[in-house]
Amino acid sequence: MTEPLVSVVITSYNTGRFLPETLDSALAQTHPRCEVILIDDGSTDDTASIIQPYLTRVRYLRIAHAGLAAARNRGLKMASGDYVALLDADDLWLPQKLAVQLEVARRNPTAGMIVCDGQEFGTPSSRPYLLSGAAATALRRSGGGEITGQFHREFIKHVNIRCPAQTLLPRLVIEEVGPFGDFEAQDYDYYLRVSARFPVTFHSESLVQWRDREDSMSGPRVRRDLNWSRQKLKVLRAYAGVSQERHRQLIENQIIWNRAEVMFHCGELSKNRRASRGLIMLLRARLFPPMALPFVVASAAPRVARFLHKMWSNRAGQGNE
């Protein structure tokens, strides 16, 4: 039986200093049939010279700078594999990553996405896990290290996945779901669209290393929660108009929650005027439950703010802590 071909799509923008390590981790996969595609999104650093030694083993395309979604979509068009695996240019895989996930995919043929665990690296406070939310909770309760289910509602509430490098996508799923949307959090938008149509399989093997960088697209750590809340809010607002009607009330509630969360993080960064104005607006809307109330209390008392932020993060599902 012929082993499936996996297309590894790597996108890079001015991350040449990380590329050798990332490419080496992709090329070192124990799975025998891989094509590695590198899309250079108009980098102005030394990427072109750095990748020269890899050109006999990597399909390389440089395009005019158009953003991450456009670069990923170009990679998808070039991909000819039975599966597609995404890898950002600064993240790493363990050698058995694809082999393990393909075996999981064989056991779960209806899954639209296979998602593994991993760890952060790069700062002393980096976490030893990448899965969170309902996925981590379900895995812990299953006791088997693997679970497949309908996770769409959980993705509306919480992202669950730290980075795209954790995923493996069957080509047939990509053909049905279509290209990435033009969002900063385009990966989250894609998870919503995949999970709306297909079951998702999570497994507990730690196979990915996500590089925690102060100069990443997520921004410096001090602003990261605010940036992520804003990015998620944009995706949810757009998704509300195309989602299934039975999910729209949950999406609207989550939009309200994220608006309050954005205001809370503004308050944490001492943008008090904007934070207070936004929270007051939410309270005046007389929404039930009063989602803004915890954030109002937190903004008024910094110690309470830190406690509530940790509490709500745990509630959102830091299930592996």
Sequence and secondary structure as in RCSB ss.txt:
>XXXX:A:sequence
MTEPLVSVVITSYNTGRFLPETLDSALAQTHPRCEVILIDDGSTDDTASIIQPYLTRVRYLRIAHAGLAAARNRG
LKMASGDYVALLDADDLWLPQKLAVQLEVARRNPTAGMIVCDGQEFGTPSSRPYLLSGAAATALRRSGGGEITGQ
FHREFIKHVNIRCPAQTLLPRLVIEEVGPFGDFEAQDYDYYLRVSARFPVTFHSESLVQWRDREDSMSGPRVRRD
LNWSRQKLKVLRAYAGVSQERHRQLIENQIIWNRAEVMFHCGELSKNRRASRGLIMLLRARLFPPMALPFVVASA
APRVARFLHKMWSNRAGQGNE
>XXXX:A:secstr
     EEEEEEESS TTTHHHHHHHHHT SSS EEEEEEEES  SSHHHHTGGGTTTEEEEEE    HHHHHHHH
HHH  SSEEEEEETT EE TTHHHHHHHHHHH TT SEEEEEEEEESSTT  S    HHHHHHHHHHSSSEEEE 
 HHHHHH    S GGGEEEEHHHHHHH S  SSTTHHHHHHHHHHHHS EEEEEEEEEEEE  TTSTT  HHHHH
HHHHHHHHHHHHHHHTTS GGGHHHHHHHHHHHHHHHHHHHHHTT HHHHHHHHHHHHHTT SS TTHHHHHHHH
 HHHHHHHHHHHHHHHT TT 
